Structures are given as structure tokens and as C-alpha cells.
Amino acid sequence: MATAPVVHESETPPLITPSAPRQRRLHLWLTALWCVLPIYIAVHIIFAALTYLTALFRVGEYSDTRLPVASLLHSWFRWDSGLFTSIATKGYTSPALTAFFPFYPLLERAVMVVTHDAFKAGLLIANVALLGAFVVLYRLVQEDFDADSAYRAVLYLAVFPTAFFLAAAYNESVFLVFTLLSFYAMRRGHWWLAGGLGFLAALTRSAGLILLVPFCYEYLRQRQFRLTKIRFSLLGAAMIPLATALFAAYCNLLFHNPLAFVRAQSIWHRQFQAPWQGIMNAISKINQFGFLSFYSIHNVIDLAAVLLMLVLLALCFVGPYAFSRQQRSYALYAATLMLFITTSAATDLTPLVSDARFTLEMFPLFITMVLLGKRSHLHTNIVLVSTSLMAFLLLLFLTGRWIV
């Protein structure tokens, strides 16, 4: 997993244009699938092995207790998975559930025709979407950088400490694949397609609204920032907030409050704060509870993830690893999403709760990590440390311990 599969020079693609032959484009996508498949299979082997071994935590030492095989799959049924399956099977029975946007539960409902179980449908959807996200991320980075960078970007995302959430029955991987597809369409100048894919991303998570920022930047950049070159295709951007508006209309119909999904954040102990407030509160909680306590350790995990992403975000704009003007939409998306995440801090004992999971959505920062990982010793450290931490956090998740 340390180096990318060999792609001969003749297979390294130029920037895709609308006139490129269809067979050529298909070949590039199939090549991308072939390159990311070993990573996808490897991380799933890790997930499967750890899922099997967690049985040792439940049967007890020197015990002849036998667990049903179905319990292995059920060990992935944690936290938000139950909320999504509830929405898929019963609908929005409470205003608190509107914090979870509807597209992923709708997909679960649809796939239940095959699986007859919302949770199994959620797992299937998430893992198919994860493979799709790997492929699209590879193609995106390959075109803007090179094949080796593309491979490393997928690898770093796959072994990030909270990456197992992309394979769980959560909406993370679905949101990520539509975000990446929308970005890919933007970079190619396919504005209506980008807007439509952004619509699906925004219908999956509230953070999808952030795609308006890179959309507008890319549109203007590709027109040399000249207002005279703006065309009707700019209205493709309107499809992104349309998703939020439609969900707001549904919330108004159901609960007589179009902003029920905003109000729901307070039910889940989140409120609007200054972007630095959550970080300061996390540091305060670490000091309050002592370095080796349940709350302090969880705050350290959350804080470390946020600080890492802040460092990578800074490198997106300044220094030798900064994105060029042609690639600035990556940095703008990451910065806006970081602002979105950090201004919605929790008010309980873990102010940055879930932020280590939300950082998976900031895919441009994994590209910056790739640029840093060009140095062989840094690459090795990134893979070893990330994989080890992911294994530990996954064990906590599978055994029902509270995690991000």
C-alpha cells in the first residue's frame, strides 16, 4: 500500500475535455477503479478482522460462550445508525430527527426492497458510496496533480483515524461521493451537472450548502472573473440551496417550522459560537477533568483532529504547498467547511464532539497531506500512525464505547 500501482505514461490522462472519446473516458475511470481497489479491499479486511476479534470482549476470558454470527454485523449498529434506520422506516417522528437530512434515509428505504432491513441497506449504500468516493477522488487528484498523488490521497483518506465511519451505516460516504462528483463537474465546467450533484450532497447533509462557494469561484475563474462572460449556466448554482429550501418546506409542513433542522441542533447540544470558542472550551475541559480521564481523553482526540486540519488548511493558502489560483476552489471549500464545523460547537462536556468525523468531508486537506507525504519518512509515519489510531477507535466503536 506504500506506492501506487504502475500506470504507464501512455495511460496518464490529459485534462478531460468534452470532445474526449467516450471510450477513453471510460478507460480512465476503470483504471482509477483498478488503482483504488487494493486500498478498498485492504481496509475492509482490517474492518472484518477487527469486527471478528471484538467478540473476545463480549464472551469473556476462558468462556465457552458462543455468539451468533449475526452479532458481527450488529456490532456496526451504533449511535446515528439507529437514527437513520428509524427515519427510513418510520419517517421524521420528532423535530430532533430533522438534524439528519433525508437523502440517505430515502436511499435506505429504497434499498430495503432488496435487503428487507434498513440497517443492512445503510451498510450496503455506505460501502458502495465509499468505493465511488475513492474512485472520484483518485480521478480528481490525478487530473490536477498526478497518479501517485491520487493514490496517496485515497490511501490517506482510507486510513484516517475516523475513516471507518465511511463504511458504517452513516451518511458520510454518501455525502462525500456527491461532493466529489460535484467538484469534478465544476472543474470540468459542467455547471448544471455540478449543481444537480450539489443538490444531492445538500440533501444528504446540511454542510452541502458549502458547495456554493467553490461553485461560484470556479465559475468566475473559468471566465477570467469577467462579469460580461457570465451566462445562464450560473443558475446551476441555485440547485444547491434548493435542496435546503425543499427540506425546510417539508419541515414546515410536518412541524410548522421551516427551520426545525436548525432548532434541532440545540436539542443535540450544539449552538452557534465563535469558531475558536469550541477549541478554547475543549482545552478548558481537558484542564478541568485532568489529563487521564474519560472526558479529557475524548477532548484530546477531538482537539488533535481539529488542530491538524487547521494546520493543513493554513498550508492550503500559504507556503510551498499552497494551492495555485487554478486550484484555489479546493482551499476555499475546505476553509468554508472548517468555518461551518467550528462555529457549530457542542455545549456539553465535549465541545468538539464529532468534529474528528466531520473532517473526513474536507478532502482537499488530504491532498495537502499528500504534498507533505512526498517525503518518504513522513509518508510512512502518516500511514502507520493513522492506521493504528483507526484500529483503536474502531475497536471502541464496535464494542459500543462512546466515540466521535
N, C-alpha and C positions, 0 to 999 in steps of 0.2 A: 504493500500500500504506500510505499515511500515515494515511488515515482510513477508517472503516468504511463499508460500503455503507449507503445510506439505508434505514432501517426506519421507516415511518410510525408515528405514535403509536398508531394502531389495531392495529398489528402487534406492539407491545411487550407481552410477555406478563405477566400477573399470576403469582403463585406458583401452580405447578401443584397441583391437589388431585385426589384420587381420583375426584371427581364431574365433573371437566372432560371435555367431549365428546371422544371418540376422534379425530374429525376435526380438532378444534382442536389437540390434542397433536401429531398428525401434521404439521399445518401449521407448528407451531413448530419441529419437528425439520427439516423440509425448508427452512425459512427459514434455520436455522442452517447447514445444508449449503451453501446458496447463498452465505451470507456468508463462509464459510471457504474455499470452493473456489478463489477467486482466489489466496489465500495458498498453498494446497496446490500449485496449478499453478505459481505463480511460483518457489517453492523447488525444485520438480522441474526447471524449466527451468534454474535455476542448477546443480543437480546434473548434469544432462545435458550442459550446456555445458562444465563443468569436467572431466567424465569424458572428453569428446571431446578437449579440449585437452591432457590429460595424455599423450596419445600423443606429443606433442613431446618429452617427457622420455625416451621409450623409443627413438625412431627415430634420434636424433642429428641434429645440425645438417647441413644440405646433403646429407642422405642420401635415397636413393630407396627405402629400405626401406618395405615395405607391411605393415601389421599386419592380421590378420583382424578383421572386425567383432566377432566373439565376444569378442575381448580387452577390449572396452569393458566388457562385463558382468562379465568375470572380474576386472577391476580392483577390483571391490567385494568380492571373495572374500579377506577379510583376517582374521587373528587368530581371534577367537572364532567367526567364521562357519564355519570348518573344524571346530571342536569340536562345534558344534551339528549340522552335517551328519553328522559321524561318529556321534553319538548316535542321530540319526534313522535311519541306515542299518544300524548295527552294534550299537546299544544301549550300555549302560554297560560297556565293556570294561576299565575301570580305576577304582579308587576316586577317583582325581584328578578324573574327569569328573563325579562327584556334586556338585561345586561348582556345576554348571549344572542347574537344576531342570528337570523333564521335560515340562512342558506345551508349550513352544514346539517342542522336537524332535518331540513327538507330532503337533502340527499340521503340521509339515514332512512327517512320514511320511504323514499323511492326504492332503495336497495333492499329494504325489508321484504319486498316481493320475492327476492331470491333467498335471502338468509333467514327470513321469518323471525329475526331478532335484531332489535335496533342497535344493541351494543356490538354484535358481530358485524353488522353493516357499517358501523362507525369505524371499526378497526380496518375493514376492507377498504373503505374510502380513504382513510388516512394514509394507508401504506401504498395504495396506488398513486395518490397525490404526491407522496414523498418521492417515489421514483420519478414522477413527472417533474417535480421541483429540481431534482438532481440534474435531469437532462436539460431543462431550460437554463438553469444556472450555468451549466457547462457551456452551452451554446452562446449564452450572453457574454461570458468572460472570454471565451475562445475568440470571438469576433473583435472584442475591444482590446484584448491583450494577446494571449497565445494559448495553445493547447495545454502546456504544462501548468500555466496559471489556472486554467479552467479546472483541471484535475485536482489541483491543490485546494481550490476554493470549495469544491464539492467535498473533499476529504475533511477539511477543517470544519465545515458545517456539520458533516455526518458524525464527527466525534466530539462536538462541542458538549460540555458537561450536561446541558439540558436537552440535547438533541433527541432523546428518547420520546419526548413529548410529540415529536413529529410522527412517530409511529403509534402513539397511543390514540384512543378514541377522543381526541380533542380536535379543534378546528384549525390548529396551527399550520399543518401541512397544506390544507386546502387553501387557506389564505395565502400562504407563501407561493404556491404554484400559480395562482391567478395574478398575484402581484408581479411575479417574474415574467409571466406571459404578457401582461400589460406593459411592463417595462420593455420587453423585447419588441413589441409592436410599436411603442413610442420611438425607440431607437431606429426602427426601420421606416418611420414616417407613416405608419398605417393608423391614422388617428381614430377612425370610427371603431376599428377593432380594438385599439388600446382603450378607448372609452368603454366599450362593451365588457372587456375583461376586467377593467377597473370597477365597473358596476358590480360584477360578481364578487370581487375582492371586498368591496364596501358592504355588500350584503352578507358577507361572512364575518367580518369584524369591523367595529367602528373605526379602527385605525386605517381602513381602506380609503377613507376620505383624504388621507395624506397624499394619495397619488395625484391629486390635483396639482401639487407643487412641481414634481418632475414633469408632468404632462405639459404644463404651461411653459416651463423653462425650455423643454425640448422643442416645443412647437415654435417658440420665438427664436431659439438658437438656429434651428434649421431654416429660418427665414431671415437670418442675419440681424435679428432684433429690429426689423423694419415693419412698422405698422401697415405700410402700404401692401405688404405681402401676405397679410392675414386673410384667410379665406373661410368659407362656410364650414370647412372641416374642423375649425376650432370648437364648434359646438359639440364635438365628440366628448369634450371635457365635461359637459353638462351631465353625461350619463353617470359619472362617478357620484356626485351628490344626489342624483335622482334615487339611487339605492337607499340612501339615508332618509330621504323625503318619503319614499314609499313605506319604509318601516315605521317612520313617525306617524304616517296616516293610519297604518294598521294599529299602532299603539293607541291612537286617539279613538279609533273605532272600538277597540277592546276594553281600554281602561279610561277612556275620556281624558287622556293626557298624551299629547303628541311627543312630549319629552320624557315619557316614562322610562326609556332606556338611560337617560341622563340621571334621572332621580334614582334609578336602581343602583347607581354607583355608591351612593351613600349607604344603601342597605348592605352593600358588601364592604363597608368601612373605607370607602375611597372618596376623596373630595379634591377640588381644585386647590393647588398650592403653588408657591413659587418653585421653579424647577430644582433649586438647591435645597429646599426645605426637607424633602424626603431623605436626602443624603445626610444632612445635619441631624435629623431625628434618628436615623439608623445608628450613627456614631454615638449619639446620646444613649440609646438603648443598650449598646454594647458596654458602655461605661457603667450604666445603671445595674445591669444584671451580672456583670463580671465576665471575664473572657471565656470561661469554660462553663457556660450554662446553655440551656436549650435555646433561649431567645437570642442570646448573643451570637452563638454559632450560626444560627439561621440568618441573622442580620449581617454577619461577616460574609456568608455566601452571597447574599443579595448585593451587598455593597461592593464586593470584589467584582462581580459581573458588571455592575453599572460603571464602576471606575475604569475597568478595562475597556469598555465600549466608549467611554468618554475620551480616553487616550487615543484609541483608534479613530474616533471621529475627528479629533484635532488634527491627526495626521492626514485626514482626507483633504484638509484645506491648506495646511502649511507644511513645509519641509520637502524632502526629496520624494516622499511617497504621495504627495498631494495629487488629486485627480486633475487632469487637464481641463481646459474650458469645454472641450467637446464631451468630456465625461462628467462635467460638473453636476448633472442631474442626479448621479449616484450620491454624491455628497449632500446635496440639498434634501434628497429623500431621507437619508439617514439622520441628518440634523433635525428635520421636522418631526420625524418619528420619535427621536430621542426626546425632543421637547414635549411631544404628546404624552409619552410614557411617564416622564419625570414630573410633569405637572398634575398627574393624577395619582398622587401618593396615598397610601393607606394611613388611617388614623389610629390603628391599633398598635400592638407591640412589635410588629414587623413592618415598618413603613414602606419598604421596597419590595414587599411580597409580590411574587410573580414576575418581577422585572427581569430576573435571570432567564425566565422562559420567553418573555416578550422580545428579548434581544435577538432571538432566532430570526425575527422578522427583518432585522437590519442587515440584510445580505451584503450591502456594499462594504460593511466593515470586515467581512470575511475576505473580501478582495484585498483590502488594505493589509490584513493579516498575511495574505499570500505574498505580497510585496516584501513584507518583513521576513517571511519564511524562506526567501530566496537564499538566505544564509543557511547552510546545511545544519549547523548546530541548533539554530532557532527552530528549524522545521522539525527536527527530531524531538526537541523539548515540547513544542506545541502538541504534537501527536501523542506523545507519551503522557504528558500531564492531563490533557483534555480527556483522553480515553480512560485514564484511571479515575478521574473525578466523575465522568459519566457513569462508569460502572458502579461506583459507590452510591451516587444519587439514585440510580435506577434500582439498586437493592433496597434503598429506603422506600422508594415508590411502590415496589412490588410487595413489600411486606406491610404496607398500609401505614407507614410512618408519614408524618406530615412533611411535605416538601413543597417547593415553589409551585 
